[in-house]
Amino acid sequence: EVQLVESGGGLVQAGGSLRLSCAASGLPFDDYAIGWFRQAPGKKREGVLCISSTGSSLYYDDSVKDRFTFSDNNPKNRVYQQINSLKPEDTGRYYCAALTMETGCPRPPNLYPQFEYWGQGTLVTVSE
């Protein structure tokens, strides 16, 4: 059984930082890409960034490049998303997702259906 479990969310003041974690287990593939998505209250789920099986990253949202970074451990069963200088508009549920992909990451549009496995998300709330 494939499981993706996110953690690290919480309530933080604007300007603070969080490190989100995604623990992956049961992935039956040697090569897979992992993405981070977020869903603000009342809005659609949107892609933030992705890390490929080879370690390359692709930002789906260029506006977060200077604040969001992505890392993983080796072997790649846990990935992290560091978010700095948090803003109230960063509030939302953050999801990690995975799919089998030998190289690279899925490309927009329609990212959501391209990812096969999803976690339940972790809630991030940024106060003024």
PESULQUI-V274781 format. One record per residue. N is the residue number from 1. RES is the residue in three letters. PHI is phi in whole degrees, -180 to 180 (999 if undefined). D_CENTER is the distance of its C-alpha to the mean C-alpha in Angstrom with 2 decimals. Layout:
BEGIN
n=N res=RES phi=PHI d_center=D_CENTER
n=N res=RES phi=PHI d_center=D_CENTER
END
This chain:
BEGIN
n=1 res=GLU phi=999 d_center=20.30
n=2 res=VAL phi=-82 d_center=16.63
n=3 res=GLN phi=-136 d_center=14.51
n=4 res=LEU phi=-124 d_center=10.91
n=5 res=VAL phi=-126 d_center=11.11
n=6 res=GLU phi=-92 d_center=8.87
n=7 res=SER phi=-155 d_center=10.96
n=8 res=GLY phi=105 d_center=11.78
n=9 res=GLY phi=-72 d_center=11.89
n=10 res=GLY phi=164 d_center=15.33
n=11 res=LEU phi=-97 d_center=17.88
n=12 res=VAL phi=-143 d_center=18.23
n=13 res=GLN phi=-78 d_center=20.65
n=14 res=ALA phi=-54 d_center=19.99
n=15 res=GLY phi=95 d_center=19.88
n=16 res=GLY phi=-81 d_center=18.32
n=17 res=SER phi=-133 d_center=15.28
n=18 res=LEU phi=-141 d_center=12.70
n=19 res=ARG phi=-122 d_center=10.86
n=20 res=LEU phi=-89 d_center=8.12
n=21 res=SER phi=-125 d_center=8.50
n=22 res=CYS phi=-130 d_center=7.75
n=23 res=ALA phi=-97 d_center=11.24
n=24 res=ALA phi=-111 d_center=12.17
n=25 res=SER phi=-145 d_center=15.83
n=26 res=GLY phi=74 d_center=18.25
n=27 res=LEU phi=-72 d_center=16.65
n=28 res=PRO phi=-85 d_center=19.93
n=29 res=PHE phi=-113 d_center=19.14
n=30 res=ASP phi=-76 d_center=19.69
n=31 res=ASP phi=-125 d_center=17.38
n=32 res=TYR phi=-147 d_center=13.96
n=33 res=ALA phi=-106 d_center=10.92
n=34 res=ILE phi=-123 d_center=7.34
n=35 res=GLY phi=-121 d_center=4.78
n=36 res=TRP phi=-113 d_center=1.75
n=37 res=PHE phi=-126 d_center=4.93
n=38 res=ARG phi=-142 d_center=7.39
n=39 res=GLN phi=-134 d_center=10.99
n=40 res=ALA phi=-76 d_center=13.75
n=41 res=PRO phi=-54 d_center=16.99
n=42 res=GLY phi=76 d_center=19.02
n=43 res=LYS phi=-123 d_center=16.76
n=44 res=LYS phi=-74 d_center=14.97
n=45 res=ARG phi=-74 d_center=11.35
n=46 res=GLU phi=-128 d_center=10.07
n=47 res=GLY phi=-74 d_center=7.78
n=48 res=VAL phi=-108 d_center=6.51
n=49 res=LEU phi=-161 d_center=6.32
n=50 res=CYS phi=-144 d_center=6.97
n=51 res=ILE phi=-120 d_center=9.04
n=52 res=SER phi=-84 d_center=12.18
n=53 res=SER phi=-65 d_center=14.54
n=54 res=THR phi=-94 d_center=16.67
n=55 res=GLY phi=95 d_center=14.27
n=56 res=SER phi=-79 d_center=14.23
n=57 res=SER phi=-117 d_center=11.39
n=58 res=LEU phi=-137 d_center=11.32
n=59 res=TYR phi=-88 d_center=10.42
n=60 res=TYR phi=-86 d_center=10.62
n=61 res=ASP phi=-123 d_center=11.56
n=62 res=ASP phi=-66 d_center=14.18
n=63 res=SER phi=-69 d_center=15.02
n=64 res=VAL phi=-104 d_center=12.28
n=65 res=LYS phi=-54 d_center=13.16
n=66 res=ASP phi=-86 d_center=15.52
n=67 res=ARG phi=-124 d_center=13.45
n=68 res=PHE phi=-109 d_center=9.83
n=69 res=THR phi=-130 d_center=9.88
n=70 res=PHE phi=-130 d_center=8.17
n=71 res=SER phi=-149 d_center=10.36
n=72 res=ASP phi=-144 d_center=11.36
n=73 res=ASN phi=-102 d_center=14.67
n=74 res=ASN phi=-129 d_center=17.45
n=75 res=PRO phi=-69 d_center=17.81
n=76 res=LYS phi=-80 d_center=14.18
n=77 res=ASN phi=-115 d_center=13.69
n=78 res=ARG phi=-148 d_center=11.30
n=79 res=VAL phi=-124 d_center=8.36
n=80 res=TYR phi=-129 d_center=7.76
n=81 res=GLN phi=-130 d_center=6.43
n=82 res=GLN phi=-92 d_center=9.81
n=83 res=ILE phi=-120 d_center=10.67
n=84 res=ASN phi=-110 d_center=14.39
n=85 res=SER phi=48 d_center=17.04
n=86 res=LEU phi=-60 d_center=15.40
n=87 res=LYS phi=-120 d_center=17.08
n=88 res=PRO phi=-55 d_center=18.08
n=89 res=GLU phi=-72 d_center=16.40
n=90 res=ASP phi=-82 d_center=12.95
n=91 res=THR phi=-59 d_center=13.98
n=92 res=GLY phi=160 d_center=12.18
n=93 res=ARG phi=-97 d_center=10.24
n=94 res=TYR phi=-107 d_center=6.50
n=95 res=TYR phi=-118 d_center=5.53
n=96 res=CYS phi=-107 d_center=4.32
n=97 res=ALA phi=-145 d_center=7.00
n=98 res=ALA phi=-142 d_center=9.60
n=99 res=LEU phi=-154 d_center=12.85
n=100 res=THR phi=-77 d_center=15.88
n=101 res=MET phi=-162 d_center=16.33
n=102 res=GLU phi=-63 d_center=18.72
n=103 res=THR phi=-140 d_center=17.81
n=104 res=GLY phi=73 d_center=15.50
n=105 res=CYS phi=-131 d_center=12.69
n=106 res=PRO phi=-59 d_center=13.42
n=107 res=ARG phi=-111 d_center=14.94
n=108 res=PRO phi=-69 d_center=15.28
n=109 res=PRO phi=-85 d_center=16.95
n=110 res=ASN phi=59 d_center=16.07
n=111 res=LEU phi=-67 d_center=12.61
n=112 res=TYR phi=-52 d_center=12.24
n=113 res=PRO phi=-72 d_center=15.22
n=114 res=GLN phi=-77 d_center=14.41
n=115 res=PHE phi=-89 d_center=11.79
n=116 res=GLU phi=-88 d_center=13.98
n=117 res=TYR phi=-123 d_center=12.28
n=118 res=TRP phi=-136 d_center=10.20
n=119 res=GLY phi=-89 d_center=9.86
n=120 res=GLN phi=-87 d_center=11.69
n=121 res=GLY phi=93 d_center=9.25
n=122 res=THR phi=-131 d_center=10.12
n=123 res=LEU phi=-89 d_center=12.21
n=124 res=VAL phi=-116 d_center=12.38
n=125 res=THR phi=-125 d_center=15.83
n=126 res=VAL phi=-113 d_center=17.25
n=127 res=SER phi=-95 d_center=21.03
n=128 res=GLU phi=-65 d_center=23.45
END
